[in-house]
């Protein structure tokens, strides 16, 4: 045996959390302090038994030559890493592996930041155990261990035995594990002597069933860790969301707000709360901005599980369905042709990128050839899509075109001759010459320098420098003009907020490009006024009442929830409410008052369903007819059913 070889290491049980194995080693090694065991195994000074142990390559190197353990095997089979892997970018996965393999206690933990990232909790902070599992393990192997599958934060009962998962003694409330060290159990009693393996089965309800359903989806992700990836998830989102109409037809962006709103209406509030999701999180601007970002997907894993189920019914369906989709995105998906007649790639699909932007009912696309620099633009008017699609305008003829002019001029060709050779009008050649004449360098001198350059990047840099020089005087003129406007308003005694309101363009431009001057000219910044929450509460509650009545008057097809009413407020009032919601009791009461219950929604929506049935040539509509096409009516109360049937009678229906 080698001198630095570990004399023994416990066998890992199937599904065992690696933290549990480490602690079993600590017990068997008879080290007095846990940090001694961490030092033995990983050469790190730490007294914590965290989700991911670092410096695993050192640990692997000290195992017996007969050991088959590898860093990848431990991570994929005995840690929670498989829950995260599919939602992490390739770059983050590489950084994660690097940290786990070679990270030391002296450096910050990248792996730890992944687990402790913002967003709904995925993992339980305190280790959880199933009493029945513990009882079986004690009788069969003589000790208990921590199960990875039982550590999900929202999971309340064991999927195998149907008993409540516990993290503390049911009798005295003492925590079963020391979070820093002890994550395995060698006894069915807490240190006070109370036995906790004798637990009755929990009467599983719909909420428990939903929790286990979401847990199963996570286990599916973990099991297929090599099959699923972030790239695959994003690819499936693009296909499925396009087919379901969540892509904006012209901007090509996903309508995230609409998607999350529809998903939230798909699940009940009780289901969302049961897995740690609330409407405030879903409606948050930060969530909407980040949940599909490659760098932030791992912060929103539970949200993605819900989205996949909302879109396709299950995780497996989400990945197995491969629908084709047609793209009506303006200008298509490329590649696009270079239209420069002197380019070697003329009429060839050499342009791989399109810069799209949208303004005033017109959609613009800009294309630049990387071979010759030729840049052209197309535009599509929304009301004349087919007519305008083939037209284009030239933004820049490109460095190859300009260099050709230089060469032809050196050979003595006139502008008219050059225009004929390049198949453009003499006016085009003259326009470019005039532009260069207006710059800080003469046209002939500049073109002479360009004609001697072989590197296209150098030519582009020269052109950019010339443009920058010619634009300096315009910049200074603009600065002076904007300064005069700001000075005039400052002299009138307005505050900073009022100045910005009266001259937003000038204010924003000078703050960005002339900050020091603005700092000297603007009035001193006062302290923010203290908000009178009581007064604000009264004002906002009135706004909420008015907004609620408008929402009800619009008769929306979905249930009217609190966030529906808040979103109907003017933008200023939305910001005031979101920034002070905990201090606004009247607003909270108003939202509770106007929020529509499930029964109220079913009653309000019933006439629309009746109208749909009559349009479908139903001669008579009964409550059972409604239930047949809307399953949500099966769960309505007897009182709601009675009111719906009374409404049907008033509409002349025979309800039997």
C-alpha positions as CSV (number, residue, x, y, z in Angstrom):
1,X,0.0,0.0,0.0
2,X,1.3,3.4,-0.9
3,X,2.1,5.8,1.9
4,X,-0.4,8.4,0.8
5,X,-3.2,5.9,0.1
6,X,-6.4,6.0,2.2
7,X,-6.5,2.8,4.2
8,X,-10.3,2.5,3.7
9,X,-13.4,4.3,2.5
10,X,-17.0,3.2,3.0
11,X,-18.9,1.7,0.1
12,X,-21.5,4.1,-1.3
13,X,-25.1,2.9,-1.0
14,X,-27.4,3.3,-4.1
15,X,-28.9,6.8,-4.0
16,X,-26.8,7.8,-1.0
17,X,-25.8,11.5,-0.7
18,X,-22.0,11.8,-0.7
19,X,-22.2,13.9,2.4
20,X,-23.6,10.9,4.3
21,X,-20.7,8.7,3.1
22,X,-18.1,11.3,4.2
23,X,-19.6,11.3,7.7
24,X,-19.6,7.5,7.9
25,X,-15.9,7.7,7.1
26,X,-15.5,10.2,9.9
27,X,-17.2,7.9,12.4
28,X,-15.2,4.9,11.3
29,X,-11.9,6.8,11.2
30,X,-12.3,7.8,14.9
31,X,-11.0,11.3,14.2
32,X,-12.0,13.6,17.1
33,X,-12.9,16.6,14.9
34,X,-14.7,16.5,11.5
35,X,-12.1,18.9,9.9
36,X,-9.5,16.2,10.5
37,X,-11.5,13.8,8.3
38,X,-11.9,16.5,5.6
39,X,-8.2,17.1,5.7
40,X,-7.5,13.4,5.3
41,X,-9.9,13.0,2.3
42,X,-9.7,16.3,0.5
43,X,-6.7,18.2,1.9
44,X,-9.0,21.1,2.8
45,X,-9.4,22.8,6.2
46,X,-13.2,22.9,6.8
47,X,-15.6,21.8,9.4
48,X,-18.6,21.9,7.0
49,X,-20.2,19.0,5.2
50,X,-21.7,20.8,2.2
51,X,-23.6,19.6,-0.8
52,X,-20.4,19.4,-2.9
53,X,-17.0,18.4,-1.5
54,X,-14.1,20.1,-3.3
55,X,-10.7,19.0,-4.4
56,X,-12.1,15.6,-5.4
57,X,-9.2,14.8,-7.7
58,X,-7.0,14.7,-4.6
59,X,-9.4,12.3,-2.9
60,X,-9.6,10.1,-6.0
61,X,-5.8,10.0,-6.2
62,X,-5.6,8.7,-2.6
63,X,-8.0,5.8,-3.2
64,X,-6.9,2.2,-3.7
65,X,-5.9,1.3,-7.2
66,X,-8.8,-1.2,-7.2
67,X,-11.3,1.6,-6.6
68,X,-13.6,2.5,-9.6
69,X,-14.7,5.8,-8.2
70,X,-14.2,8.9,-10.3
71,X,-15.2,12.5,-9.8
72,X,-17.8,12.2,-12.6
73,X,-19.3,9.1,-11.0
74,X,-19.6,10.7,-7.6
75,X,-21.1,13.9,-8.9
76,X,-23.6,12.1,-11.2
77,X,-24.7,9.4,-8.8
78,X,-24.2,10.7,-5.3
79,X,-24.8,14.4,-5.3
80,X,-27.6,16.8,-6.4
81,X,-25.5,18.0,-9.4
82,X,-27.8,16.1,-12.0
83,X,-30.7,18.3,-10.9
84,X,-28.7,21.4,-12.1
85,X,-26.6,20.1,-15.0
86,X,-29.2,20.3,-17.7
87,X,-29.9,23.9,-16.9
88,X,-26.3,25.1,-16.8
89,X,-24.4,26.4,-19.8
90,X,-21.3,24.5,-21.0
91,X,-19.1,27.3,-19.6
92,X,-20.6,27.0,-16.2
93,X,-20.4,23.2,-16.2
94,X,-16.7,23.5,-17.0
95,X,-16.2,26.0,-14.2
96,X,-18.2,23.7,-11.9
97,X,-16.0,20.7,-12.7
98,X,-12.9,22.7,-12.3
99,X,-14.0,23.9,-8.8
100,X,-15.0,20.5,-7.6
101,X,-11.9,18.8,-8.9
102,X,-9.3,21.2,-7.7
103,X,-11.0,23.8,-5.5
104,X,-9.6,24.5,-2.0
105,X,-11.1,26.0,1.1
106,X,-9.0,29.1,0.6
107,X,-10.8,30.1,-2.6
108,X,-14.4,31.0,-3.1
109,X,-16.7,28.1,-4.1
110,X,-18.3,28.3,-7.5
111,X,-20.2,25.1,-6.8
112,X,-21.6,26.6,-3.7
113,X,-22.9,29.7,-5.6
114,X,-24.8,27.4,-8.0
115,X,-26.7,25.7,-5.1
116,X,-27.3,29.0,-3.2
117,X,-28.3,31.0,-6.2
118,X,-31.3,33.3,-6.1
119,X,-34.8,32.0,-7.1
120,X,-37.1,29.4,-5.6
121,X,-35.4,26.9,-3.3
122,X,-34.7,23.6,-4.9
123,X,-33.0,21.8,-2.0
124,X,-33.8,21.6,1.7
125,X,-31.4,23.4,3.9
126,X,-31.8,20.8,6.6
127,X,-31.3,17.1,5.8
128,X,-34.5,15.1,5.7
129,X,-35.2,11.5,6.4
130,X,-38.0,9.0,5.9
131,X,-38.7,7.1,9.2
132,X,-39.7,3.9,7.3
133,X,-36.5,4.0,5.1
134,X,-34.5,4.4,8.3
135,X,-36.3,1.4,9.9
136,X,-35.6,-0.8,6.9
137,X,-32.0,0.2,6.6
138,X,-31.3,-0.3,10.3
139,X,-32.7,-3.9,10.1
140,X,-30.9,-4.7,6.8
141,X,-27.5,-3.0,6.9
142,X,-27.3,-1.7,10.5
143,X,-27.2,2.0,9.7
144,X,-29.1,4.7,8.0
145,X,-28.0,7.1,5.2
146,X,-29.1,10.3,3.6
147,X,-31.1,9.8,0.3
148,X,-30.5,12.3,-2.4
149,X,-34.1,12.0,-3.7
150,X,-35.6,13.1,-0.3
151,X,-33.7,16.4,-0.2
152,X,-35.9,18.5,-2.5
153,X,-37.1,21.5,-0.5
154,X,-40.8,21.2,-1.4
155,X,-41.1,17.4,-1.0
156,X,-43.1,16.6,2.2
157,X,-43.6,12.8,2.1
158,X,-41.6,9.8,1.0
159,X,-42.8,8.6,-2.4
160,X,-42.1,5.0,-1.5
161,X,-43.7,4.7,1.9
162,X,-46.1,7.6,2.0
163,X,-44.9,8.9,5.4
164,X,-43.8,12.4,6.3
165,X,-40.2,13.2,5.8
166,X,-38.6,14.6,9.0
167,X,-35.6,16.7,9.8
168,X,-36.2,16.9,13.5
169,X,-37.5,14.6,16.3
170,X,-41.3,14.6,16.2
171,X,-41.3,14.4,20.1
172,X,-38.8,17.0,21.3
173,X,-38.2,18.9,18.1
174,X,-34.4,18.3,18.2
175,X,-32.7,18.5,14.9
176,X,-31.7,15.1,13.7
177,X,-28.5,16.2,12.0
178,X,-25.8,18.7,12.7
179,X,-25.8,20.7,9.5
180,X,-22.1,21.3,9.7
181,X,-21.1,17.7,10.3
182,X,-23.5,14.8,11.0
183,X,-25.5,13.8,7.9
184,X,-25.9,10.1,8.5
185,X,-27.8,8.1,11.2
186,X,-26.6,5.1,13.1
187,X,-29.7,5.0,15.4
188,X,-33.4,5.3,15.2
189,X,-33.5,7.5,18.3
190,X,-32.7,11.1,18.8
191,X,-30.1,12.0,21.5
192,X,-32.9,12.4,24.0
193,X,-33.9,8.8,23.5
194,X,-37.1,9.3,21.5
195,X,-37.8,6.8,18.8
196,X,-39.1,8.3,15.6
197,X,-39.2,5.4,13.1
198,X,-42.7,4.5,14.2
199,X,-44.7,6.9,12.1
200,X,-48.2,6.5,10.6
201,X,-48.7,7.0,6.9
202,X,-49.9,10.4,5.8
203,X,-53.2,10.6,4.1
204,X,-51.9,11.7,0.7
205,X,-53.9,14.6,-0.8
206,X,-53.8,16.4,-4.2
207,X,-51.0,18.7,-3.0
208,X,-48.8,15.8,-2.0
209,X,-49.5,14.1,-5.3
210,X,-48.5,17.3,-7.2
211,X,-45.3,17.6,-5.1
212,X,-44.3,14.1,-6.0
213,X,-45.2,14.6,-9.6
214,X,-42.8,17.6,-9.9
215,X,-40.2,15.6,-8.0
216,X,-40.6,12.8,-10.5
217,X,-40.0,15.2,-13.3
218,X,-36.8,16.4,-11.6
219,X,-35.7,12.8,-11.2
220,X,-36.3,12.3,-15.0
221,X,-34.0,15.3,-15.7
222,X,-31.4,13.8,-13.4
223,X,-31.7,10.3,-14.8
224,X,-31.3,11.6,-18.4
225,X,-28.5,14.1,-17.5
226,X,-26.4,13.1,-20.5
227,X,-29.4,13.3,-22.9
228,X,-30.7,16.6,-21.8
229,X,-28.7,19.9,-22.0
230,X,-29.3,23.6,-21.8
231,X,-28.9,23.9,-25.6
232,X,-31.5,21.2,-26.1
233,X,-33.9,22.8,-23.7
234,X,-33.6,26.2,-25.4
235,X,-33.9,24.6,-28.8
236,X,-37.2,22.9,-27.8
237,X,-38.5,26.1,-26.3
238,X,-37.9,27.9,-29.6
239,X,-39.8,25.3,-31.6
240,X,-42.7,24.8,-29.2
241,X,-43.2,28.4,-28.2
242,X,-43.2,29.4,-31.9
243,X,-45.9,26.9,-32.7
244,X,-47.9,28.0,-29.7
245,X,-47.8,31.7,-30.7
246,X,-45.5,33.0,-28.0
247,X,-43.0,34.6,-30.5
248,X,-43.7,38.2,-31.5
249,X,-44.2,38.0,-35.3
250,X,-41.9,40.9,-36.1
251,X,-39.4,41.4,-33.3
252,X,-38.7,37.7,-33.2
253,X,-38.6,37.8,-29.4
254,X,-40.5,35.5,-26.9
255,X,-43.5,37.1,-25.2
256,X,-42.2,36.1,-21.8
257,X,-44.8,38.1,-19.8
258,X,-47.7,36.5,-21.7
259,X,-46.1,33.0,-21.4
260,X,-45.6,33.2,-17.6
261,X,-49.1,34.7,-17.2
262,X,-50.7,31.8,-19.1
263,X,-48.6,29.2,-17.2
264,X,-49.7,30.8,-13.9
265,X,-53.3,30.5,-14.8
266,X,-52.8,26.8,-15.8
267,X,-51.9,25.9,-12.2
268,X,-53.8,26.6,-9.1
269,X,-52.4,28.9,-6.5
270,X,-52.3,26.0,-4.0
271,X,-50.2,24.0,-6.4
272,X,-47.7,26.8,-6.9
273,X,-47.4,27.5,-3.2
274,X,-46.9,23.8,-2.5
275,X,-43.6,23.8,-4.5
276,X,-42.4,27.2,-3.3
277,X,-43.6,29.4,-6.2
278,X,-45.7,32.6,-5.7
279,X,-47.3,35.0,-8.1
280,X,-44.9,37.8,-7.0
281,X,-41.9,35.8,-8.1
282,X,-43.5,34.9,-11.5
283,X,-44.6,38.4,-12.2
284,X,-41.2,39.9,-11.2
285,X,-39.5,41.8,-13.9
286,X,-36.2,40.1,-12.9
287,X,-37.7,36.7,-13.4
288,X,-39.2,37.6,-16.8
289,X,-35.8,39.0,-17.9
290,X,-33.6,36.2,-16.6
291,X,-35.4,32.8,-16.6
292,X,-34.5,32.1,-20.3
293,X,-31.0,33.5,-20.0
294,X,-28.2,31.0,-20.4
295,X,-26.4,32.4,-17.3
296,X,-29.5,32.3,-15.1
297,X,-31.6,29.2,-16.1
298,X,-30.2,27.2,-13.1
299,X,-31.8,29.8,-10.8
300,X,-35.3,28.9,-12.0
301,X,-35.3,25.1,-12.3
302,X,-38.7,24.6,-10.7
303,X,-40.2,27.3,-13.0
304,X,-38.8,25.5,-16.0
305,X,-40.3,22.2,-14.9
306,X,-43.7,23.9,-14.6
307,X,-43.3,25.5,-18.0
308,X,-42.4,22.2,-19.7
309,X,-45.4,20.6,-18.2
310,X,-47.6,23.5,-19.2
311,X,-46.4,23.4,-22.8
312,X,-46.3,19.6,-23.3
313,X,-47.9,17.8,-20.4
314,X,-44.7,16.2,-19.1
315,X,-40.9,16.5,-19.3
316,X,-40.6,13.4,-21.5
317,X,-43.2,14.9,-24.0
318,X,-41.3,18.1,-24.0
319,X,-38.1,16.4,-25.2
320,X,-39.7,13.8,-27.4
321,X,-41.9,16.0,-29.5
322,X,-40.1,17.4,-32.5
323,X,-42.7,19.5,-34.4
324,X,-41.7,21.2,-37.6
325,X,-42.3,24.9,-37.7
326,X,-42.5,27.5,-40.4
327,X,-40.8,30.9,-39.8
328,X,-42.6,34.0,-40.9
329,X,-39.9,36.1,-39.2
330,X,-39.1,39.1,-41.5
331,X,-36.2,38.4,-43.8
332,X,-36.1,34.7,-42.6
333,X,-33.4,32.9,-40.7
334,X,-30.6,33.3,-43.3
335,X,-28.0,33.0,-44.5
336,X,-28.5,35.9,-46.9
337,X,-26.9,36.8,-50.2
338,X,-24.2,39.4,-50.8
339,X,-25.5,41.9,-53.4
340,X,-22.1,43.5,-54.2
341,X,-21.3,42.6,-57.9
342,X,-17.6,42.8,-57.4
343,X,-17.5,40.5,-54.4
344,X,-16.3,36.9,-54.9
345,X,-19.4,35.8,-52.9
346,X,-21.8,37.8,-55.1
347,X,-25.3,36.3,-55.0
348,X,-24.0,33.6,-52.6
349,X,-25.4,33.1,-49.1
350,X,-22.4,34.4,-47.3
351,X,-24.1,36.7,-44.8
352,X,-24.8,34.8,-41.6
353,X,-26.2,37.6,-39.3
354,X,-29.1,40.0,-39.6
355,X,-29.4,43.1,-37.4
356,X,-33.2,43.6,-37.0
357,X,-34.9,46.5,-35.4
358,X,-38.5,47.8,-35.4
359,X,-39.8,51.4,-35.5
360,X,-43.0,53.2,-36.5
361,X,-44.8,50.1,-38.0
362,X,-41.7,49.3,-40.1
363,X,-39.4,46.4,-39.6
364,X,-35.7,46.9,-40.6
365,X,-33.0,44.4,-41.3
366,X,-29.3,45.3,-41.9
367,X,-26.9,42.9,-43.6
368,X,-23.1,43.1,-43.9
369,X,-20.9,40.8,-46.0
370,X,-17.8,39.7,-44.0
371,X,-15.9,39.2,-47.3
372,X,-16.2,42.6,-48.9
373,X,-17.8,44.8,-46.2
374,X,-20.8,45.6,-48.4
375,X,-23.8,46.6,-46.2
376,X,-27.4,46.9,-47.2
377,X,-30.7,47.2,-45.5
378,X,-34.2,46.0,-46.2
379,X,-37.5,47.2,-44.7
380,X,-40.9,45.7,-44.4
381,X,-44.0,47.8,-43.9
382,X,-46.6,45.8,-41.9
383,X,-49.4,46.6,-44.3
384,X,-47.4,45.8,-47.4
385,X,-45.3,42.8,-46.5
386,X,-45.0,41.2,-50.0
387,X,-44.5,44.4,-51.9
388,X,-41.5,45.7,-49.9
389,X,-39.7,42.5,-49.1
390,X,-37.4,42.5,-52.1
391,X,-36.4,46.1,-52.1
392,X,-33.2,47.2,-50.4
393,X,-31.0,50.3,-49.8
394,X,-27.2,50.4,-49.7
395,X,-25.8,51.6,-46.4
396,X,-22.1,51.1,-47.2
397,X,-20.4,49.9,-50.4
398,X,-17.7,48.1,-48.5
399,X,-13.9,48.3,-48.3
400,X,-13.4,46.1,-51.4
401,X,-15.5,48.4,-53.5
402,X,-13.7,51.5,-52.2
403,X,-10.3,49.9,-52.7
404,X,-11.3,49.1,-56.3
405,X,-12.1,52.8,-56.8
406,X,-8.6,53.6,-55.5
407,X,-7.0,51.3,-58.0
408,X,-9.0,52.5,-60.9
409,X,-8.3,56.2,-60.1
410,X,-4.6,55.4,-59.9
411,X,-4.8,54.0,-63.4
412,X,-6.3,57.3,-64.6
413,X,-10.0,56.3,-65.0
414,X,-12.6,59.1,-64.7
415,X,-15.5,59.0,-62.4
416,X,-17.7,58.1,-65.3
417,X,-15.5,55.2,-66.3
418,X,-15.4,53.9,-62.8
419,X,-19.1,54.1,-62.5
420,X,-19.5,52.0,-65.7
421,X,-17.0,49.4,-64.5
422,X,-18.6,49.1,-61.1
423,X,-22.1,49.1,-62.7
424,X,-23.4,52.1,-60.7
425,X,-24.3,55.6,-61.6
426,X,-21.7,58.4,-61.7
427,X,-23.8,60.1,-59.0
428,X,-22.9,57.2,-56.6
429,X,-19.2,57.6,-57.2
430,X,-19.4,61.3,-56.8
431,X,-21.4,61.0,-53.6
432,X,-18.6,58.9,-52.0
433,X,-15.9,61.3,-53.2
434,X,-17.8,64.2,-51.7
435,X,-18.2,62.5,-48.4
436,X,-14.5,61.9,-48.2
437,X,-13.7,65.5,-49.2
438,X,-15.7,66.7,-46.2
439,X,-13.5,64.6,-43.9
440,X,-10.3,65.7,-42.2
441,X,-8.2,64.0,-44.9
442,X,-8.4,64.6,-48.6
443,X,-10.0,62.0,-50.8
444,X,-6.9,61.2,-52.9
445,X,-4.6,60.9,-49.9
446,X,-7.0,58.6,-48.1
447,X,-7.6,56.4,-51.1
448,X,-3.9,56.3,-51.9
449,X,-3.3,54.9,-48.4
450,X,-6.1,52.4,-48.8
451,X,-4.9,51.2,-52.2
452,X,-1.6,50.1,-50.5
453,X,-3.4,48.0,-47.9
454,X,-4.0,44.3,-48.3
455,X,-5.6,43.6,-44.9
456,X,-9.4,44.3,-45.1
457,X,-9.5,44.9,-41.3
458,X,-6.9,47.6,-41.6
459,X,-9.0,49.3,-44.3
460,X,-12.1,49.2,-42.2
461,X,-10.1,50.7,-39.3
462,X,-8.9,53.5,-41.5
463,X,-12.4,54.3,-42.6
464,X,-13.7,54.2,-39.1
465,X,-11.0,56.6,-38.0
466,X,-11.8,59.0,-40.8
467,X,-15.5,59.0,-39.9
468,X,-14.7,59.6,-36.3
469,X,-12.6,62.6,-37.2
470,X,-15.2,64.1,-39.5
471,X,-17.9,63.7,-36.8
472,X,-15.9,65.5,-34.1
473,X,-17.1,69.0,-35.1
474,X,-20.7,67.8,-35.2
475,X,-20.3,66.3,-31.7
476,X,-19.0,69.6,-30.3
477,X,-21.8,71.6,-31.9
478,X,-24.4,69.2,-30.4
479,X,-22.8,69.5,-26.9
480,X,-22.9,73.3,-27.1
481,X,-26.5,73.4,-28.3
482,X,-27.7,71.0,-25.5
483,X,-25.7,72.9,-22.9
484,X,-27.5,76.1,-23.8
485,X,-30.9,74.5,-23.4
486,X,-30.0,73.0,-20.0
487,X,-28.5,76.3,-18.8
488,X,-31.7,78.1,-19.7
489,X,-33.9,75.7,-17.7
490,X,-31.5,75.7,-14.7
491,X,-31.7,79.5,-14.5
492,X,-35.5,79.2,-14.2
493,X,-35.0,77.4,-10.8
494,X,-36.3,73.9,-11.7
495,X,-35.2,70.8,-9.8
496,X,-33.3,67.9,-11.4
497,X,-36.4,65.9,-11.9
498,X,-38.2,68.8,-13.5
499,X,-35.2,69.6,-15.8
500,X,-35.1,66.0,-16.9
501,X,-38.9,66.1,-17.6
502,X,-38.6,69.3,-19.7
503,X,-35.5,68.3,-21.6
504,X,-35.1,64.6,-21.5
505,X,-33.1,64.3,-24.7
506,X,-30.5,66.9,-23.7
507,X,-30.4,65.8,-20.1
508,X,-29.7,62.1,-20.9
509,X,-27.2,62.9,-23.6
510,X,-25.1,65.3,-21.5
511,X,-25.2,63.0,-18.5
512,X,-23.7,60.3,-20.7
513,X,-21.2,62.5,-22.7
514,X,-20.6,65.6,-20.5
515,X,-21.1,64.3,-17.0
516,X,-18.7,66.7,-15.2
517,X,-20.3,69.8,-16.8
518,X,-23.7,68.6,-15.8
519,X,-22.6,67.9,-12.2
520,X,-21.4,71.5,-12.0
521,X,-24.5,73.1,-13.5
522,X,-27.4,71.0,-12.0
523,X,-28.9,72.0,-8.6
524,X,-27.8,70.0,-5.6
525,X,-29.5,66.7,-5.1
526,X,-31.9,66.8,-2.2
527,X,-32.8,64.0,0.1
528,X,-35.6,61.8,-1.1
529,X,-38.9,62.8,0.4
530,X,-40.2,60.6,3.1
531,X,-43.2,58.7,1.8
532,X,-46.5,59.2,3.7
533,X,-47.5,55.6,3.6
534,X,-50.9,56.2,5.1
535,X,-51.8,58.8,2.5
536,X,-50.3,56.7,-0.2
537,X,-52.3,53.7,1.0
538,X,-55.6,55.7,0.7
539,X,-54.7,57.0,-2.7
540,X,-53.6,53.7,-4.1
541,X,-56.6,51.8,-2.7
542,X,-58.8,54.2,-4.7
543,X,-56.8,53.5,-7.8
544,X,-57.1,49.7,-7.1
545,X,-60.8,49.9,-6.7
546,X,-61.1,51.8,-10.0
547,X,-58.8,49.4,-11.8
548,X,-60.7,46.4,-10.5
549,X,-64.0,47.7,-11.8
550,X,-62.4,48.3,-15.2
551,X,-60.9,44.8,-15.2
552,X,-64.3,43.3,-14.4
553,X,-66.0,45.5,-17.0
554,X,-63.6,44.1,-19.7
555,X,-64.8,40.6,-18.8
556,X,-61.5,38.8,-19.3
557,X,-61.5,35.1,-20.3
558,X,-59.3,34.2,-17.3
559,X,-59.9,34.4,-13.5
560,X,-59.3,37.9,-12.1
561,X,-56.4,37.6,-9.6
562,X,-54.7,40.2,-7.5
563,X,-51.8,40.6,-10.0
564,X,-54.4,41.1,-12.8
565,X,-55.7,44.1,-10.9
566,X,-52.3,45.5,-10.0
567,X,-51.2,45.2,-13.7
568,X,-54.2,47.3,-14.7
569,X,-53.0,50.2,-12.7
570,X,-51.1,53.1,-14.3
571,X,-47.3,52.5,-14.4
572,X,-46.5,55.0,-11.7
573,X,-49.1,53.4,-9.3
574,X,-47.7,49.9,-10.1
575,X,-44.2,51.1,-9.0
576,X,-45.6,52.7,-5.9
577,X,-47.5,49.6,-4.9
578,X,-44.6,47.2,-5.6
579,X,-42.1,49.3,-3.7
580,X,-44.3,49.7,-0.6
581,X,-46.7,46.7,-0.6
582,X,-46.0,45.6,2.9
583,X,-46.9,49.1,4.3
584,X,-50.2,49.3,2.5
585,X,-52.9,47.5,4.4
586,X,-55.8,49.2,2.7
587,X,-54.5,48.2,-0.7
588,X,-54.1,44.6,0.4
589,X,-57.6,44.5,1.7
590,X,-58.9,46.0,-1.5
591,X,-57.1,43.4,-3.6
592,X,-58.5,40.6,-1.4
593,X,-61.9,42.1,-1.7
594,X,-61.9,42.3,-5.5
595,X,-60.0,39.1,-6.2
596,X,-62.3,36.7,-8.0
597,X,-62.9,33.3,-6.3
598,X,-63.0,30.2,-8.4
599,X,-66.7,29.9,-8.1
600,X,-67.2,33.5,-9.0
601,X,-65.1,33.1,-12.1
602,X,-67.0,30.0,-13.2
603,X,-70.3,31.8,-12.8
604,X,-69.1,34.8,-14.7
605,X,-67.6,32.8,-17.5
606,X,-70.6,30.4,-18.0
607,X,-72.5,32.7,-20.5
608,X,-69.5,32.7,-22.8
609,X,-69.4,28.9,-22.8
610,X,-73.2,28.7,-23.4
611,X,-72.7,31.1,-26.4
612,X,-69.9,28.8,-27.8
613,X,-72.2,25.7,-27.4
614,X,-75.1,27.5,-29.2
615,X,-72.7,28.5,-32.0
616,X,-71.8,24.9,-32.3
617,X,-75.5,24.2,-32.9
618,X,-76.4,22.8,-29.5
619,X,-80.2,23.0,-29.2
620,X,-80.2,22.9,-25.5
621,X,-77.5,23.6,-23.0
622,X,-77.4,22.0,-19.5
623,X,-74.8,22.1,-16.7
624,X,-73.5,18.7,-17.9
625,X,-73.0,20.2,-21.4
626,X,-70.8,22.8,-19.9
627,X,-68.8,20.2,-17.8
628,X,-68.3,18.1,-21.0
629,X,-66.2,20.8,-22.6
630,X,-64.8,22.6,-19.5
631,X,-63.5,20.1,-16.9
632,X,-62.9,23.0,-14.4
633,X,-66.7,23.1,-13.7
634,X,-66.6,19.6,-12.2
635,X,-65.1,21.0,-9.0
636,X,-67.4,24.0,-8.5
637,X,-69.5,24.2,-5.4
638,X,-73.2,23.2,-5.2
639,X,-74.1,26.9,-4.7
640,X,-72.2,27.9,-7.9
641,X,-73.9,25.1,-9.9
642,X,-77.3,26.2,-8.7
643,X,-76.6,29.8,-9.8
644,X,-75.4,28.6,-13.2
645,X,-78.5,26.4,-13.7
646,X,-80.7,29.4,-12.7
647,X,-79.0,31.4,-15.4
648,X,-79.6,28.7,-17.9
649,X,-83.3,28.7,-17.1
650,X,-83.4,32.5,-17.5
651,X,-81.8,32.0,-21.0
652,X,-84.7,29.6,-21.9
653,X,-82.8,26.3,-21.5
654,X,-84.4,23.1,-20.3
655,X,-82.2,21.8,-17.5
656,X,-84.4,18.7,-16.9
